[in-house]
């Protein structure tokens, strides 16, 4: 099988590319290698992939319409996994245009490429952020999700709607995955685990918003990748019983599905930090701060549909996941 992975130098994109290559597939990866965070980390990820003869990399931005058209015209992909995006809730408060460019204009270019390219399945990254002002937990894909709290969340919800329109109009099979707080080795430096680890080791205080009472459904990267690989192989079919008088947003008369991928086990941030302290053998100095604009106090994934249709439920505990992250972090930064 031949796959196109966008955001291949990113956290999830790298790990997915690695897994698909290990399974004997051919992978074409694209990434614009922007400077939202340390480009050297992105290059380090790519260096682990470039030794495989079945991996091809192009430095390419999703907003480069001609470049994306050329990519699809010169390749015959079986499936496409769109993981490239401008990430981060807080960054969207100060750099809104970057999110429209990458997450909406860029995604349209991918949809157009898929429409004309005979793609069997488009899998794309959505986010738990789409649940916004919702307070009923666990968050279900069947709940209304129309009250976003950040422009980042708006762009992810928009991706879901755009994909549905292409599923409906052109019978393009699309599956969107709402990721819940992904962490693990080679992770993003703007995420809490990375920031906390660096600060603790450098004897700097860590900022804990909502007085450390934030709850997140922390999901280890290996669980995310296992779920992704299984979803890629499960091409959605139209739901013949879908009722337009009582429409379900997670399914459709078109070949379209939405799933949550989360650990189904929300952890308070204070507990998360305690496990990190144990792994580092060092206590953190904590700054307890109020909630930040755009943040949500908690996230908790209902994964019943994932279990029922895909046969998978994330299960890796934070003790194992944080331990593996710390082991990687200490080794990586000791060498660099």
Phi, psi and omega in degrees: 000148179243124184243144167257124177245114175272146186073036186293339177270358179279176185300300182287320181300319178298310184296323178292316178302316180300314181295316181296322177294319178298333179276001177091015180272168173258134184233128169254122181247139174234152179195146178268356178051047181287174188257027176302322168217176188318111180295331180298326177293320177296319179292326178295320177298311182300324181298333179282343181262329190291347177284347181273124182295343180270004179252129176236132182241138173234130172281108188208136179264139179302331182282352178281088187302313180295320179296319179292319177300317180295319180302313181289327181289334184264357182226151173245096182272143173281313180220157178236135175240112183266104179245353179286134179189158167278114186264170172100125179286310186292325179297331181290342179287332183248346181227057187298325185295330179298329182284321177294316181299303187285311192276337181249303177298315180298318180293324176300319179298322177292316178300318179295321177297318179293320182302319183265000188253008179065034184287133181283331185198127171253119175251133184224152181277122166253205185202151174296344179299339181296340182288341169047244186281358179301139177239345178288121182236154000290153178294127180249145177295346179269355176282151170298138179223066187240020180229069183292153181250001179209158177294328175304312179298321178302315182293326180288319175296320178299320176303317180299318181290320178298315181298320180297320180298322179287327174297319182288313185286318191241008179058033177278115179294123183229137174230126177255139182242119177272100181283143178245110171035076183278138179215164178147181180304144183062030182285182183281131181291347179271357181272157189304314184300317180295311181298317181294316181299313181298315182296316181298316181293332180264011178059036175251151179290154177253143179270120180243109184281159186055037178059025180080008183264003175302142175242134179226147178270071185301127186235121185288145186304323180297324176293319178300315182292319177299316178297317180300311182299318179293320180295319179305320182279356182249087182288126184290145176245154176302144177268110186292338181265006181300133188248113182289343175282339179220069191292135177260123186286346183267347180228182184193164167290345178263167178284083192208135176216153172236135177229148164274141166234103179212170186281352179059034183201082183295138182240133176291141184304323180298320177294319179303315180292323178298319177294319178298317178302318179297318181292325180274342184067035185206138181276150179261144168271124191250131169260109180271115189237161178289170178299145179266151176303137178090344181278157174245146184291334182205159173217143186202115187270128165275116184248021183302319180294321178299315180295315184293314188266330184254339179076032182216141175224121177303144187211358186288123183286158182295331180300317178287314184296313180294322178301317180290325176296312182299319178300315178295314185301312182296321180291315184295312185280344172289325181281332184259000000 
